[in-house]
Amino acid sequence: MAPEPRLIPLARAHLLREFPNLSNAQWRITSPFDRAYNCFAWAAGECQRRWEPGIDYWPRGVSVDLTMECFLQAFATLGYHPCESVSYEIGFQKVAIYSESFMGEELPTHMARQDLFGRGWLSKLGDLEDIRHRNLSDLDGDQYGRVTKILRRSVLKAVTLRTKALLIKSN
């Protein structure tokens, strides 16, 4: 599935309808829509496959339930651990988990990854475009709920895992 570019004004208008908080926010489209990956994969640093428990790729050994605990375990395989602050910290990479409450449990609906240089957050909006948005609250609402968890890992851990994956792939 190749990315499918749309005219930027049409894409922006569609995204503003879907995510009304963007109308008062600083944001920009960073890539065309692409069905090959989703927001969970994007947060994990992948754009070649989708991440979805029980449906698409999911880390080996992690339960395939659509629960917050399973997402925490899945991202722990990438070196992420819960933290309190959404603020940019030099030397760390952060992801945010949006969720909605259902029968007393928080169910993940979306994930965003913090820009490595602290210029905001990067989100893959379903099968639509990727965007860079300044604040996590820019996507709060009916589509994704709200941010309920922040995770972080060291940039060194991210580089180590990426290098290891590239070495395995080349063999």
N, C-alpha and C positions, 0 to 999 in steps of 0.2 A: 504494500500500500504506500504509494508515494504521497508526499505532502501536496495539498491542494490549495494554492494561493487564491485568495478572494481579494477583490478590490478593497483597499484599506478603509475607505469611507463606509462601505457596506458592512464590513466586518466590525468596525467600531460601533456602528448603529445597532447591530445585532447584539453585541456584547453589552452595550449600555441598557438594552431592553432586558437582558437576562440578569444583569448585575447592576441594579440602580445606584448603588453606592459609588460606582465608578464615575458617575456624572459629576461628582464634586471632588474627584481625586486626581492625583498625578499618576498617569499610567500610559503605557505604550505597548503595542503589539511587537513581539520579538521574533515570531516565526509563524508560518502558515499552519492551518489546521491539518492534523495528521492523525489518522486512526491507529497507527502502529503502536502507540504508547498512550498511557493515561497519566493522571496527576500523581498517582502513587509511584509509578515507575519514574516519572520526572523528578519527584522528590528524592528518590533513591539514586538519581544520577544516570538513569537509563532512558534511551529514546528509541530502542530497537524492539522492545516487547512491552506488553502490558503487565502490570502487577494487579492481581485481584484474587483474594483468597477463594479457593475452590473453583475458580473459573479459568484464570490464566496463570502465569508464573507466580509462585509464592515460595519463599525460602524453605528449603528442606528442613523438616523437623519442627516447623511452626504450625500450630493448629490453623485450620482453614475457616474458622468461625469469623464472622464479620463483627468482631468486638474490638474495643480499644486495647485490651490486653494483648490480643493477637498482633495488632499493629505495633505495639510497643516491643513485643518479642521479635517481630520481623525486622524492625529497624535496629534492634540491638545486634542482629547479625551483621550489621554494617557499622557497628561501633557507636551507635547513638544511645544516649541516656537522657532521661527527663531532666529538665532544668526549669528555673522559674522565670527567667528574663527573656523577653523578645529582643532586647537591645543587642546591637552588633558588638561582638567581642573578637578582637584580633586573635587569630590562631584557632578559631572555632567555626564550624559550619553548623547551621541550625535549620531545622524543619519544623513546620507548624501543622498540627492535625486539627482540622475542622470536624465538628460532629453535631449530630442532632440527638436529642434524648428520645428514647423509645422504651416505654415500660420500665423507666428508671435506670436504663443503661445508655451510656453514650456510644453511639454507633458512628464510626468514621465515614465522612462523606467526601472529603477533599484534603489534599496536602499541598503546602507551598514550601519552597526552599529559599532560604535567605541568600541573597547575592553575596558572593565571596568578598566583595569590596564594600559591603554595607550600604549599597544604593537602593535598598528595598527588598522586595520579595518576588520570586519567580513562580508563576503558576501556569499549569497546563489546564485549560478550562474544558474538561471532558474531551470530546473529539475535536474541539475547536482549537483556536490559536493558543500559543503561549503568550503570556504578558509579563511585564515587570510592573509591579504596583508598589507604591510607597509604604502603605500600611496594611496590616493584616485585616483590619476592619473594612477595607475596601470591598471585600467579597462576602462580608456578613450578610445574612438574609435567608430568603426562602430556598435558594439553591443549595447552600452548603451549611447553613446553621451558623456556628461561631467557632472560634479557636478555643479548644479546651486543653490542648497539650502542646508544649514546646520541648523539642529534643535537640541535643547538640552532640557533636563529636569533634575531636581535634582534627585540624586540617591535615596533620601528619598521618592520622589514621585513614583519612579519605585518600590521600596520595598512595599510601601503602597498599590499600585494598585495590585501588585502580591499577597500580603497577602489577600486582599479583594477577588480576583478571586479564590484563593484556598479555602477560607471559603465558598463562594457561591457554589463551586463545591462539597464540602464535605457534604453539606446539601441536 
